[in-house]
Structure formats: structure tokens, C-alpha cells
Amino acid sequence: MTDPLKNYKTAMDKHVFTESRFTNAERQQVFTKRIAKKRKSPKQLVWLPVLASAIVVLLILIVGPFTSPEESAQPVAPPPPVVPPVEEVEEVVEPTTEEIIQQFEAPYNEIGMILYNYKLPVQGQVGGDSGTYENGYQFDTVTGFFRSRSYASGGTPLPPTEGQFIGMFMATIDTIVMDRDANTTYYGSTESLESSGVKMRQHQISEYILPQLNQLRNYEQSDEALTSWLDETIARYQAVVNSATIEEYNENFEVSNARMDRMVEVILIARELE
């Protein structure tokens, strides 16, 4: 069998490009056309915009978290300051001493004003406003209370003047109550009139309290409210001593002490000592 390709190369050499040859100008022209064709091909440039977009997205993802709120957010005007509402505070007006005294029950409202307006008498003082008087009495110049009195040995003290009486009254009532409260000694039962506790109380009233109150009552003074108060208080204490039953004793004892306590309260408020 004969090979059809046996003489193929010889035939090609005889007929292909036997006369034609590429010149330099022809080669340059073919090369130029190939370059122009590659520049016009869209498939060669399609990756450029895709790459650019990917770079932009990547930059946003990287830079975004590090961007401060001031750089990324639009400026916002601060809200107006919140002004708290002004609370109306009701002014508390403290009552005056006179207003307080006027609210007392009778007769303490009247007595309270007498004590509130009391001033030590000027007449008879020794050495100006010393509180010491020619009759031997000495008073506290701030409180108006009686402090002491002097008299000749073996003699009898002079009575206070009418102007000195209120200072004597205040000091005497206050001293009686302080001494009573300071004595905490237990003298025994007070269940009956024969009890030792009752007997001791009656003795103290007879020997200590009543003599001082009666002495005040005998001093010269013109305030009927004080005179009436002294008369009733003395009568109550006398009833404690003369009680016929333990019930009568208890009632008069409680009333007597309550009257003294109340008077001390009035004295301290009227003289502005509390």
C-alpha cells in the first residue's frame, strides 16, 4: 500500500511560498494589526473594575471600625439644659415668747406675762446693775432669780420689797421642785395612810414645802393672779397632810405636784431659759 504523506513535504516545498517573501515593512504592518486587535478586546480589561471595587470595599471594612464618632456622625446640637423645677419652701415662722405664753391655760397665761415682763427694780441697787440691794438681797441680773440675802448676826432678815417679790417667787418655786426631784430615796410603801412612804411625804410637805409657800404668800405684792395661785397650791398641799383616805391623799398629792411642775415650765419659758 502506498503512503499518501510520503511525498507531502516535497510537494509543499514546490508550491507554497515559492515566490513570495515577507519584507520588513510587511512584518511591521502585521504586528501593528495584532496589537490593535488586543487593545480592542474587552475580555482583556474586565478584571480592572472588579479589582478596583474589591479594593474600595476592603478599605471601608478596614478603616470603618477605627473611624471616631466625631468623624463619621453629623454634628448634632446639644440638648437644652434641664432646669429642675423650683420647689416652693414654706417659711416656718417661730412663735414669739409672748405668743407662746398667750396660748397657756388660765391662770398660767396671765402669770406667764407677769413673769415675762418682770425686771429687777433699779431703786436700792448697790453699785449700779449689780443685782445687790441695800436690804441685803441679791438677784441674778440675767434670770431675775433671787440668789441670797444677808443680815446681821442674830438678827432677822428684812422682807423683800414688792419689786423684788417676783424674783423671790420664781427662785423659790424652782428650788422646791429641783430638791423634790433630786431626792430619790425610797421611804417605803405608799399603799395606805399608815405606810412609811406616805408618812415621809407628809413630813416633807409640812416641814419644807408649806413653810416656803406660806412665806411667799405673806410677802407684800399686788399681783392677784400670783396670790390666787399660791392660795390654791397651799390648800392642795395642806390637804395632802390632812387626807382622811389614801384616795384623797393620792389625788391631792398628784394635783399639788402637777401645779408646781406647771409653774416651773411657765417660769422657764417666760424668762426664756429653755
Disulfide bonds with the S-S distance in Angstrom:
none
